[in-house]
Amino acid sequence: MLRKEPTQFGINVRYLREQYGMTRQELAEDSGLSASTLNFVENGYTKPSHDTILSLSDYFEISIDHLMRGELD
């Protein structure tokens, strides 16, 4: 599998997860996503689905626009 550069979304998800002091597994359990989905999104292996975007936006209580395009760090 070819690795691509992480998207701003992936960078933001990792940043927020780390700010919350969570592992991928913990975030997966809390958000209803799989740890592999989070890994793929964070590392740029795949683009997030609409459901993934909505789940993480709701979980982190952040707008979709800011999660997708904002620089959080």
Helices and strands as residue ranges (DSSP letters): H 8-19, H 24-31, H 35-42, H 50-60, H 64-69
